[in-house]
């Protein structure tokens, strides 16, 4: 089965036979898949009245486990945004009743951001829809092949994740 990337590779090999375009065979497909995944995510989140960034913050809080709260600093690390951006995001989510700010019992000057029941319901429903979309994206790829792909992608992405730590 040929795809658009095959056509691109063929054209580049014809026009620039001096270049090794092999990396494009993998990374152009990853890029195209990322666009399809972004669309699926946007649809899953929009169905529940969420923007992608809102889901990211709510999901970080949900993954934290009960009582579903994190410091703003920890949220920064979980979502990879700046302090000013996070303050704005928490303000907007609090205004919608999806999170609340609580005093940090370990630091009188600090606050904790906690998921509300409405926030938990929204992120749980959006996550369930997202997983359904992702299953459809993977289509007929066997679980065994999915595990292989995950292993190879982990090797590819791993060094980038280590840079951020």
C-alpha positions in Angstrom: 0.0 0.0 0.0 1.5 3.3 -1.1 0.8 6.6 0.7 1.5 10.2 0.2 4.9 9.9 1.9 5.9 7.3 -0.6 5.1 9.7 -3.4 7.1 12.5 -1.7 10.1 10.2 -1.1 10.0 9.1 -4.7 10.0 12.7 -6.0 12.9 13.7 -3.7 14.9 10.7 -4.8 14.3 11.6 -8.4 15.1 15.3 -8.0 17.9 15.0 -5.4 19.5 11.5 -5.8 22.5 12.9 -3.8 20.4 13.2 -0.6 19.6 10.3 1.8 15.9 11.0 2.4 15.4 7.8 4.5 14.6 9.8 7.7 11.6 11.3 5.9 10.1 7.8 5.5 9.6 7.7 9.3 9.4 11.3 10.4 7.0 12.5 7.7 4.6 9.7 8.7 5.0 10.7 12.4 4.2 14.3 11.5 1.1 13.3 9.5 0.0 11.0 12.3 0.4 13.9 14.8 -1.9 16.1 12.7 -4.6 13.3 12.7 -4.1 12.9 16.5 -4.4 16.6 17.1 -7.7 16.7 15.2 -9.0 13.6 17.1 -8.0 15.3 20.4 -9.6 18.6 19.6 -12.8 16.8 18.7 -12.8 14.7 21.9 -12.1 17.7 24.0 -14.6 20.0 22.2 -17.3 17.5 22.8 -16.9 18.1 26.5 -16.4 21.9 26.2 -12.7 21.8 26.7 -9.7 23.3 24.9 -6.6 21.2 24.6 -4.7 23.3 27.2 -7.6 22.9 29.6 -7.5 19.2 29.2 -3.8 19.2 29.9 -4.1 21.0 33.2 -7.2 19.0 34.3 -5.5 15.7 33.3 -2.3 16.6 35.3 -4.5 17.1 38.4 -6.5 13.9 37.7 -3.3 11.8 37.3 -2.1 13.2 40.7 -4.7 11.0 42.4 -6.8 12.0 45.4 -7.2 14.7 46.5 -6.4 15.7 42.8 -4.2 18.7 43.7 -0.8 20.0 42.8 1.2 23.1 43.5 1.4 25.6 40.6 5.1 24.7 40.3 4.3 21.0 39.8 1.7 21.9 37.2 4.3 23.9 35.3 6.5 20.8 35.1 3.6 18.6 34.1 2.3 20.9 31.3 5.6 22.5 30.2 4.3 26.1 30.2 5.6 29.3 31.8 4.5 30.6 35.2 2.5 33.5 33.7 0.7 31.1 31.3 -0.1 28.7 34.1 -1.5 31.5 36.3 -3.8 32.6 33.4 -4.9 29.0 32.8 -5.7 28.3 36.5 -7.6 31.6 36.7 -9.7 30.7 33.6 -10.3 27.1 34.9 -11.3 28.4 38.3 -13.7 30.9 36.7 -15.4 27.9 35.0 -15.6 26.0 38.3 -13.3 23.2 37.1 -10.5 23.9 39.6 -10.1 25.8 42.9 -7.2 27.3 44.7 -6.6 26.2 48.3 -4.1 27.3 50.9 -1.0 25.0 51.0 -0.9 23.6 54.5 2.8 23.1 54.2 3.5 26.7 53.1 1.5 29.6 54.4 2.3 31.7 51.4 1.7 28.9 48.9 -1.5 27.6 47.2 -2.6 24.3 45.8 -4.7 23.9 42.7 -7.4 21.2 43.2 -9.7 19.6 40.7 -13.4 20.2 41.5 -16.0 17.5 41.0 -17.1 19.2 37.7 -13.5 19.3 36.6 -13.0 15.6 37.3 -16.2 14.7 35.5 -15.1 16.8 32.4 -11.6 15.3 32.2 -12.8 11.8 32.8 -15.4 12.0 30.0 -12.9 13.7 27.6 -10.3 11.0 28.4 -12.7 8.2 27.6 -13.6 9.9 24.3 -10.0 10.5 23.5 -9.1 6.9 24.0 -12.0 5.8 21.7 -10.6 8.2 19.0 -7.1 6.9 19.5 -8.2 3.3 19.2 -9.8 4.2 15.8 -6.6 5.9 14.7 -4.6 2.7 15.4 -7.2 0.9 13.3 -6.2 -2.7 12.4 -2.7 -2.6 13.9 -2.3 -5.6 16.2 -1.6 -5.2 19.9 1.8 -6.8 19.3 2.7 -4.3 16.5 1.4 -1.5 18.7 3.8 -2.6 21.4 6.7 -2.6 18.9 5.8 0.8 17.6 5.6 2.1 21.2 9.0 0.7 22.0 10.7 2.2 19.0 9.0 5.6 19.5 10.1 5.6 23.2 13.7 5.2 22.0 13.2 8.1 19.5 11.5 10.4 22.0 13.4 9.5 25.1 16.4 11.8 24.6 14.2 14.8 24.1 12.3 14.1 27.3 15.6 13.7 29.2 16.6 17.2 27.9 13.6 18.8 29.7 14.4 17.2 33.1 
